[in-house]
Amino acid sequence: MDSTEESEMIKILLQYQHGFFISKVLLTASELGVFDLLLESGESQTSTMIAERLNTSPIGMERLLETCVGLKLLRMERKGDKDYFGNTKFANLFLAKSSPKSQYNYLKLFSEIGYSSFQYLTDAVREGKNQLESIHGPSTKDFFQAMYSSEEKIEKYFSALGNTWSLFGREVVSAFDLSHFPTIYDLGGGSGVLAKECTSLYPNSTVTIFDLPQVVERANKHFVASKEHRITFQEGNFFKDPVLKLTCTFWLESCTSGMRKVCAVVYKTSQSLQTRWWSVDS
Ligand SMILES: C[S@@+](CC[C@H](N)C(=O)[O-])C[C@H]1O[C@@H](n2cnc3c(N)ncnc32)[C@H](O)[C@@H]1O
């Protein structure tokens, strides 16, 4: 092996070894509100000013900000004998809370749950089973049971999903022309983000969101406006309850392994009704 090849490999090694540093820096700055403060203030600020406003130690904030500059999340300019920090376009677009494409809630969910869950990856591989009980406490059998254990958690989960759809929701619902389908069933439709995209893109379609009772209750009350008559709800458990009421188009997204199981169950039932299917992998 020549020395160029080895130094390339060392570069990759260092990137992989320290990869989580990057996401943790991003999550920390986001959680502390650095990007929101800099967007709202509209002008660059010194690390001391930022630390004071965000109630952190001056030295800790200074180091965090400098690292963010290295990652191109922030920019820094020297004025007089002081360094001033401001958001990059990237931070304004994706990291500040008030941006329509903000990923703040998604980052927060990952910071609070995703990051710590990955500590159990070795155990999961060794044992060949999920680590929900270690992550969320004893008797947690199901991911959604953990996510829906309080109103606040439901809110957090769907706000996070909503963030990701703000990036590519429109592309997903327009990937196939669904305009000739008057009724669309969104299985596991959650808060209705995609249902709203559908009704906006297909003015002649109505969407029925099928989801667990606690999600339907919340979505009906808080996520989908009552004047939105083209979105309706059906609550149930698609592993146990009948889903089909009429001949319609099914649209499944998030075909994770669990959802594939669902596809199989519903597809079998629907064949007798000559239902047409679209499946969109996320
Ligand atoms: C990954 S989330 C996607 C939510 C929504 N489609 C979105 O992208 O925002 C999967 C959805 O499936 C629902 N779900 C999971 N298991 C279910 C079941 N057994 N019966 C009905 N809905 C279920 C969850 O409540 C959740 O809303």
Ligand as a Chemical Component Dictionary entry (heavy atoms), coordinates in Angstrom:
data_LIG
# 
_chem_comp.id                   LIG 
_chem_comp.type                 NON-POLYMER 
_chem_comp.pdbx_formal_charge   0 
_chem_comp.three_letter_code    LIG 
# 
loop_
_chem_comp_atom.comp_id 
_chem_comp_atom.atom_id 
_chem_comp_atom.alt_atom_id 
_chem_comp_atom.type_symbol 
_chem_comp_atom.charge 
_chem_comp_atom.model_Cartn_x 
_chem_comp_atom.model_Cartn_y 
_chem_comp_atom.model_Cartn_z 
_chem_comp_atom.pdbx_ordinal 
LIG C1  C1  C 0  -43.575 6.566  10.938 1  
LIG S1  S1  S 1  -45.158 7.133  11.490 2  
LIG C2  C2  C 0  -45.659 8.023  10.045 3  
LIG C3  C3  C 0  -46.756 9.018  10.319 4  
LIG C4  C4  C 0  -47.166 9.876  9.113  5  
LIG N1  N1  N 0  -47.453 9.083  7.932  6  
LIG C5  C5  C 0  -46.077 10.887 8.820  7  
LIG O1  O1  O 0  -45.224 10.608 7.986  8  
LIG O2  O2  O -1 -46.056 11.948 9.458  9  
LIG C6  C6  C 0  -46.130 5.653  11.398 10 
LIG C7  C7  C 0  -47.587 5.883  11.754 11 
LIG O3  O3  O 0  -48.210 4.596  11.798 12 
LIG C8  C8  C 0  -49.102 4.575  12.909 13 
LIG N2  N2  N 0  -49.273 3.191  13.366 14 
LIG C9  C9  C 0  -48.322 2.383  13.909 15 
LIG N3  N3  N 0  -48.841 1.192  14.239 16 
LIG C10 C10 C 0  -50.154 1.241  13.903 17 
LIG C11 C11 C 0  -51.236 0.297  13.985 18 
LIG N4  N4  N 0  -51.039 -0.909 14.508 19 
LIG N5  N5  N 0  -52.450 0.660  13.520 20 
LIG C12 C12 C 0  -52.644 1.915  13.003 21 
LIG N6  N6  N 0  -51.661 2.859  12.882 22 
LIG C13 C13 C 0  -50.436 2.512  13.329 23 
LIG C14 C14 C 0  -48.420 5.419  13.938 24 
LIG O4  O4  O 0  -49.310 5.887  14.940 25 
LIG C15 C15 C 0  -47.823 6.534  13.099 26 
LIG O5  O5  O 0  -48.702 7.614  12.960 27 
# 
loop_
_chem_comp_bond.comp_id 
_chem_comp_bond.atom_id_1 
_chem_comp_bond.atom_id_2 
_chem_comp_bond.value_order 
_chem_comp_bond.pdbx_ordinal 
LIG C1  S1  SING 1  
LIG S1  C2  SING 2  
LIG S1  C6  SING 3  
LIG C2  C3  SING 4  
LIG C3  C4  SING 5  
LIG C4  N1  SING 6  
LIG C4  C5  SING 7  
LIG C5  O1  DOUB 8  
LIG C5  O2  SING 9  
LIG C6  C7  SING 10 
LIG C7  O3  SING 11 
LIG C7  C15 SING 12 
LIG O3  C8  SING 13 
LIG C8  N2  SING 14 
LIG C8  C14 SING 15 
LIG N2  C9  SING 16 
LIG N2  C13 SING 17 
LIG C9  N3  DOUB 18 
LIG N3  C10 SING 19 
LIG C10 C11 SING 20 
LIG C10 C13 DOUB 21 
LIG C11 N4  SING 22 
LIG C11 N5  DOUB 23 
LIG N5  C12 SING 24 
LIG C12 N6  DOUB 25 
LIG N6  C13 SING 26 
LIG C14 O4  SING 27 
LIG C14 C15 SING 28 
LIG C15 O5  SING 29 
# 
